[in-house]
Amino acid sequence: LDWFQRYIGVDDRFELDTAMSLKGGALIAVTAKFNGALSVLGEDHKARLLMTTSFDGSASTINQMTMTRVVCNNTLNVALTDKRAAVKTRHSSAFDAAKVGKELAGLAESVQGYTAMAEAMSANHMSQRQVSDLFKQLLAIPFDADKDDISTKKLNVFHALGESYAATVAEGTESGTAWTVINAVTRFVDHDRSTRGGASPVEARFLSAQFGSGAALKAQAHKLLLAA
């Protein structure tokens, strides 16, 4: 916590927000708010710097920018858009204020990359069939598969993604865009997807959504949408 406070203290645009221990204290996570609320496509977003580190020094300290869409509290790793949004530091590294300043400047600039990504996705219109096909790709369901050939688990997730898409539209997001799809996936991962492990369901969901299979699902959806 002291190291993180020194880190963000180099740039007054960052303000200490929360601190937590996970996995019985094996993982420490701290967040800092960046510049208060931001507007992305007319919607309020909050940008945070999320620092994670292992208590025993077995893993690097990672600082990464994460965006939260305020209307629904969906989160997305900014590094999917801009690689400057994630910085790894060895535990043995000496604190270098000049280097940290450059890292924080890159992290701050990555927020603009996220905004540009959102604008591009909002201009990418998708038909209902294209949205359905993308969800199938995400779940590795063949386009020509019969219902009886798809596992019950995958069918349930497919339908859950459709419900998340409808909820995203109901929140005011324009129907039929790639931006709506990525927000539907983040909604599903952050709020609806079943998770296991962790000291509590809340911890398990956070770990999955930020670092585990849920985060991987968000990244895969982002990759597929960029290729669409």
Order of alpha helices (4+ residues) and beta strands (2+ residues): alpha-beta-beta-beta-beta-beta-beta-alpha-alpha-alpha-alpha-alpha-alpha
